Every structure is written in C-alpha cells, then in structure tokens.
Amino acid sequence: MALQRKKEAEHRINNYIRANSVRIIGDNIENGVYDIREAMRFAQEMELDLVEISNGNTPPICKIIDYQKFLYDKKKKDKEQKKKQKANQIQVKEIRMTPNTDEHDFNFKLNHAKEFLSDNNRVLVSVFFKGREINYKEQGELILLKFVNELKGLGNAENLPKLEGKRMLIMVKPIKK
C-alpha cells in the first residue's frame, strides 16, 4: 500500500487529479483544455489512464497513456542514464614499484598503465622506498621519469615526481583523442 501511495505522489492518475480542468497533450486526441470529467471519459473510451505530467501549471498538463508502460519506460530511461553517467567518470588507477624494479616487471606494469590510459583513466605511479632504500631517491625518480617517457603517446605527466613520506609519486593523465 505504501508503494502505491509513493507512485500516486509522483504522478496523479485518473480520480486522484484534483483540478477542475486539465490541458491534454499527446497522440490520438486534439490538444487543448478540457473539463476533468470529459478528460476522464476520453481516457476510459481509449482504455488508458489520465496521468498528470506537470501540476505546476494552471491548468495542469495531462496525458492519456498506459500508466504502467509509462513507469516502465521511465525506469528504463533512468537506468540507461545512470549507466552513461557511470561510464563517463574518470577513475584513478595506481601502479606501485620499488627503486629496484626489474625490466620485466617494469614492462608488465607499463602494459597495465597503457590499458588504463586507453580506458580514459588517470594513472598514479608510485615508487615505495622500504627501509634504507630511501637513500636511493634519484633511482626512484629515474624510474618514474622513464615510465612517463614510455607513455608519451598515451598520456602526459601532470607534475614532476614528488616525495611524500616514503613514496615518490607522479600522476599521468590520458591524452584527449
């Protein structure tokens, strides 16, 4: 019952429309202002519902449609819109390395970064220094710069490598196509 009230609050239908006259728009009927009883009669003859689309106007705007189909189409449209909105979001993917990362591991992580950039995501590349490795900051910076140089065609570095605690970071953003 509560679900039914929620639907009625969203759109008034048939006998729940409170106005004395309504403006009818849509197919299979001449657009215009009609008395509520006459509009209800049109809807009953067509075996459809009289649905109040916009109640902010005087008289309120109504359509003669199948209400269940209208709700289904609206739900489908909202779902599609939400999917498109999610697809347009840019995510940040992180790739972690150490100053002693081997060539094979470097190339493996480079291929992942290329995939991320081709999917229009930003890539945060970080070199983590463990223990006494912090003494090799230059080596970490060289790895990051080499990594960005290998990604030249797909992305650009937003800034120079910077040290934050025991991590050296650089952000790579995709190139617009």
C-alpha positions in Angstrom: 0.0 0.0 0.0 2.9 2.4 0.8 4.4 1.7 -2.6 1.0 2.7 -4.2 1.0 6.0 -2.3 4.6 6.8 -3.5 3.6 6.3 -7.1 0.5 8.5 -6.6 2.6 11.2 -5.1 4.9 11.2 -8.1 2.1 11.3 -10.7 -1.5 11.8 -10.0 -3.7 9.5 -12.2 -7.4 9.3 -13.0 -9.6 10.1 -10.0 -6.6 11.5 -7.9 -6.3 14.5 -10.2 -7.7 17.4 -8.1 -8.1 20.1 -10.8 -11.5 21.1 -12.4 -10.0 21.3 -15.9 -6.8 20.0 -17.4 -4.7 20.6 -20.5 -4.4 17.4 -22.5 -1.4 16.8 -24.8 -0.3 13.7 -26.7 -1.3 11.4 -29.5 -4.8 10.3 -30.6 -6.6 13.3 -29.2 -6.8 17.0 -30.0 -4.6 19.0 -27.7 -6.5 21.6 -25.6 -8.1 22.4 -22.2 -10.9 20.1 -21.2 -13.1 19.6 -18.1 -11.8 16.8 -15.8 -14.9 14.7 -16.4 -14.6 15.0 -20.2 -10.9 14.1 -20.0 -11.6 11.1 -17.8 -14.3 10.0 -20.3 -11.7 10.2 -23.2 -9.3 8.1 -21.2 -11.9 5.4 -20.4 -13.0 5.2 -24.0 -9.4 4.5 -25.0 -9.0 2.1 -22.1 -6.0 4.1 -20.8 -5.1 6.3 -17.8 -5.2 10.1 -17.5 -1.8 10.9 -16.0 -0.9 14.4 -14.6 2.6 15.1 -16.1 3.1 18.6 -14.7 1.0 20.1 -11.9 2.9 23.4 -11.6 0.9 24.9 -14.5 -2.7 26.2 -14.5 -4.4 24.1 -15.7 -2.2 21.0 -15.0 -0.8 19.2 -18.0 -2.1 15.6 -18.5 -1.5 12.8 -21.0 -3.7 9.9 -21.9 -1.4 6.9 -21.7 -0.9 3.4 -20.2 0.5 4.3 -16.8 2.3 1.0 -16.2 4.1 1.3 -19.5 4.9 4.9 -18.7 6.5 3.9 -15.4 8.4 1.0 -17.1 9.8 3.4 -19.8 10.8 6.0 -17.2 12.6 3.4 -15.1 14.4 2.0 -18.2 15.4 5.6 -19.2 16.7 6.4 -15.7 18.7 3.2 -15.6 20.3 4.0 -19.0 21.1 7.5 -17.9 22.8 6.2 -14.8 24.8 3.7 -16.8 26.0 6.5 -19.1 26.9 8.7 -16.1 29.0 6.0 -14.6 30.8 5.3 -17.9 31.8 9.0 -18.1 33.5 9.0 -14.7 37.3 9.1 -14.7 39.0 6.8 -12.2 42.5 6.9 -10.8 44.4 3.6 -11.1 47.6 3.1 -9.1 50.7 1.3 -10.1 53.3 0.6 -7.4 57.0 -0.1 -7.9 60.3 -0.1 -5.9 63.6 1.5 -6.8 64.9 -2.0 -7.6 62.1 -2.9 -10.1 63.4 -5.3 -12.8 63.0 -4.6 -16.5 60.4 -7.4 -16.9 58.3 -6.1 -14.0 58.7 -2.6 -15.3 57.3 -3.6 -18.8 54.5 -5.6 -17.2 53.3 -2.6 -15.2 53.8 -0.4 -18.2 51.4 -2.5 -20.2 48.8 -2.2 -17.4 49.3 1.6 -17.4 48.7 1.7 -21.2 45.5 -0.2 -20.8 44.3 2.2 -18.0 45.1 5.2 -20.1 43.4 3.8 -23.2 40.3 3.3 -21.0 40.5 7.1 -20.2 41.6 6.6 -16.6 44.3 8.5 -14.8 47.3 6.6 -13.6 49.1 7.3 -10.3 52.6 5.8 -10.5 54.4 5.4 -7.2 57.8 4.2 -6.1 57.8 2.9 -2.5 61.0 3.1 -0.5 61.4 0.4 2.2 63.9 0.8 5.0 67.2 2.1 3.7 66.1 2.4 0.1 65.1 6.0 0.9 68.8 6.8 0.2 68.1 6.0 -3.5 65.6 8.7 -4.2 67.4 9.5 -7.5 66.9 6.0 -8.7 63.2 6.2 -7.9 62.9 9.5 -9.8 64.7 8.0 -12.8 62.2 5.0 -12.8 59.2 7.4 -12.7 60.6 9.6 -15.5 61.4 6.6 -17.6 57.9 5.3 -17.0 56.3 8.6 -18.1 58.6 8.8 -21.2 57.4 5.3 -22.3 53.8 6.5 -22.1 54.4 9.6 -24.3 51.8 8.7 -26.9 49.0 7.8 -24.5 49.4 10.2 -21.5 51.2 13.2 -20.1 52.5 13.8 -16.6 50.6 16.3 -14.6 53.5 17.2 -12.5 57.1 16.3 -11.7 57.8 13.4 -9.3 57.4 14.4 -5.7 58.3 12.7 -2.5 55.6 12.2 0.1 57.0 10.3 3.1 58.4 7.0 1.8 56.6 7.3 -1.5 57.6 9.2 -4.7 54.5 9.9 -6.8 53.7 11.1 -10.3 50.2 11.4 -11.9 49.7 10.6 -15.6 46.6 11.8 -17.3 45.3 10.4 -20.7 45.6 12.5 -23.8 42.3 13.6 -25.3 41.5 12.0 -28.7 
